[in-house]
C-alpha cells in the first residue's frame, strides 16, 4: 500500500484533504483475485467548539483484478462526528455508504442477466469513558446492511461491544 495526502487548512477550524491510495492485493492461491486498487478521495473536517469534530468525505476506487469477474468501480461516502462528554468521555458516530458496480460480472435476475451491483451501509455509535487516567471503557454499536441485485449476497448485521483498555 502506498499513500499520498495533501491537506489545506481553510480556516483555523476547518481543513480539506485530498488523498490517494494505491493497493496491491495478492492472494496465495490466485484464482483471478489478485488486483491493483487505486483510490482517490476528498475529506472535509471541521472542529466544533473546543474539542468536537465533524467530517464528511467521498472516495472513488477501481479494483483492477486479474480476472474480469472481480473488477469493479466503487464509490464511498462517509461522515463522522465526535463530541466530548464530561471531563474524560467522548461520544462518536460514523456513517459509510459504499457502492460497487462490477464491469463484467453477470448474474441472473428474474428471467434475464445483468451486471452485479453491491452496496453496503455501515453506521456506528460509540461512547468512550476514561477512568482514573489509565483505563478506558468503550460501549459501541455497529449496524451493517449489505445488499446486492444478486439475492444470495444480501445480509444485515448488528454488533454490540464493550471493551476495557488498560494503559501502561
ZIMO-V14644 format. One line per field, one symbol per residue. phi: phi as a letter, one per 40 degrees, with the letter a starting at -180 (. if undefined). A space follows every 10 residues. Layout:
phi=???
This chain:
phi=.bbabbbbcc bcbbabbbbb bbbbbbbcbc bgcdabbcbb abbbbbcbgc acbaaaaaab abcccdccdb cabbbbbbaa aabcbgcbba bbaababbbb bccaccbcbg cbbaccbbab bbbbaabbbc bfgbbbbbba bbbbbbbacc ccbbababbb abbbbbcb
